[in-house]
């Protein structure tokens, strides 16, 4: 394994990604990295062989490249397998991290889907909206989700209470991002917020965050 830093390992723009898991844990990014590193390197991939792995941090992303050589290859090639995004939850006085497990190389999808169960077994989950996505390896566009029940998230609860009292949805979403220390919310943040509000509302309508 080559453990390097962001000047060497990156996720190229416009990379196709499969989100496997999103959740929050009472642990540190170093502990998450240790578990993920061991899983990626030690897992038997049923005939898919790697000569080595390149693993390193690029900001909050723990990035995994596999080095392999097929019979048809003249030289070994480096393949981006995926990454684990690990960011701190600053609102928790005793620590915690928010993680997203993202697979990039489709042949390893079914193996990366094993990783969330390992993390949930090892670390206390502090996010009730934790979601495990199961991709169909033959057709990665087919997706099913399951949500392990855990302690409710107080900021989602408060956001829903504010919306029920008549506050503007976009203003509440901005308040939520401030509480979560999310400075630049992306489409995943908006999607999770919509889903969380929908679950609490128990109706089909979702808040509009697209404007």
Secondary structure, 3 states (H helix, E strand, C coil): CEEECCCCCCCCCCCCCEEEEEEEECCCHHHHHHHHHHHHHHCCCCCCCCCEEEEEEECCEEEEEEEECCCCCCCCEEEEEEEEEEEECCCCCCCCEEEEEEECCHHHHHHHCCHHHHHHHHCCECCCCCEEEEECCCCCCCEEEECCCCCCCHHHHHHHHHHHCCCCHHHHHHHHHHHCCCCCCCHHHHHHHHHHHHHHHCCCCCCCCCC
